[in-house]
């Protein structure tokens, strides 16, 4: 038996919109959104997404000092046929977004989201991020330690399995040569 308590009265139209939004906001739901506006600041880029089924908007914020956010923004721009430098042109374009349980995320960078994307995509993404970090940071060891600390359990398991396979492959190649 469900119980309902209400302290405020809402109009029937806002009830309809609220219930419709709750139905759409389920983990894994894929919807079409439109970029209402794109703001490019000194250290961040903010995209505001609108949906045809609600008046509320979703906000995507990308930190330009974070490699992962830059990769996500790059993937998003490329999925719409733009270069990274043309992110401002995303305004009024349509995007496919997926609900992750707490926020809307463009499907263009699902491989960067915890629990989404295939293991191969996750590995490629992490490898690209690691290569970027190594290229930018002279303190390789410090960066490697920070990366390992930031890894989720799933990423750690994948990394261990791949490391073991590389060690076996190396041993086989050395044995054959």
N, C-alpha and C positions, 0 to 999 in steps of 0.2 A: 504494500500500500504506500503510495507516495503522499507526502505531506507538503503543503504549501503555506508559506507565510509571506505576507507582503506588508510593508510599512508605507509604501507610497503607491499612489494610483497612477497608472500610465494610460495613455490613449490607446485605443485598439490598433491604430496603425503602428505605433511604436512597439506594441506587444508583438505584432506580426513580424516586424523587422528584427526584433530581438530573438524571437524563436527561429526565424529563418537563418540568422547569423549563427546561432548555436548549432543548428543542424549542419551548416556548412563547415564550421570549425571543429572538425573531427580529424584525428591523426590520419594522414595519408590522403585527404581530400585534395584533388587537383582542380583548380579553378582558373579562370581567365581574369586578369587584372589589367588596368590601364595605368601607366605612369602619369599621374596628374601633374607633378612638377619635379624637376631635378635641380637641387641646389649644390653647387660646388664651392666649398670653402677652402681655406688654407690647409687644414689638416683632415678634413672629412668631406664625404659626399653623402647627401641625403636624398633619397627617392621616396616620394609619397605615392602610394598605390591606392587606386580606387576600384571598387567593384560595382557591377550593375545592380546587385541585389541588396546593397546597403549604402547608407550615406556616410558611414564611418570609413576612415582610411587606415591603411597599414603603412608603417614607416620603416624603411630600410636605411640603416646608417652604416657607412663604410669608413673605417679609420685608414687614412692614407699612409700612416706610419706603420701599419701592421701588414706583413706580407700576405697573410691568409686573406684579409679583407681586399687587398689589391688584386689577388688572384681571382677572388669571387667576382669582383667588379669587372675584371678583364673578361672572364668567362661570360658574364651577363652581356657586356657590350658586343662581344664576338657572336653570341647567339642571335643578336638582333641585326648583325651585319655591319657593326660599327667598330672602329678602332678604339682602344682604351682612351685616347685623348678626345674622343668624340662622345663621351658619356653624356654630355649635356643634350645630345640629340635623342636620347631615350625618351624625352618628354613626349607624351601623348602616344607612345607605342604600346602595343598589347604584349603582355607577358603571361606565360603559364607559371603559376605558383602552386606550391604544395603546402599544406598545413602540417607542421611537425609536432603539434601538441601544445605549443605555446606561442607560435608565431608563423607567419607566412614567409616562405622562402622560394625564390625563383628556382624553377627546375634546372636552370642553366648551371647552378652550382650546388646541386644535390650531393655531389661527391665530396663536398667540403663540410657537409652537415653530419653530425654524429648519428650513426645508425642508418644512413642513407647511402645509396650508391653501392656498386659491387666492390669486392675486395681488391680487384685489379685497379679500379678507378681510385680507390682510397690510397693504394700503394703509389700509383703514379702521382697523385696529388701531393702526398707527403714527400715523395722523392723530389718533385719540382720545388716544393717549399724549402727542403733541406739544401738543394743546390743553390737556390737564391740566397739563403742565409749564409752558406759557406762563402759565396762570392762577395758578400757585403761585409762580413764580419771577420776581422783578423783574429778574434778570440774564439777559434773554432771549438775548443774544448768546452768553454763556458756555454756556447750556443747548443752544443750537443747535449750537455747535461740538462739545460732548460727544456729542450725538445723532449727528452726522455721523461722528465718530470711532468710535462703537460700531456703526455699520451694517455688515452683512455685504455681500459682493460682490453677492449676488442683490438685496438691498434697495437697494443703491446703483444698480444697473442699472434697477430698477423706478422708483426716484425720478427718475433722469435722463430716462427715457422719459416719465413722467407730466409732468415739468416742461416738456419739449419740447412735449408736446401742449397744455399750458396756455398756453404762449407763442404757439403757432400759433393756438389758439382766440382768445386775446386780440387778436392781430393781425387776424384775420378780423373779429371784432366791431368793432374800431376802424375798419377799412376800410369796413365796411358802414354804420356810423353816420356 
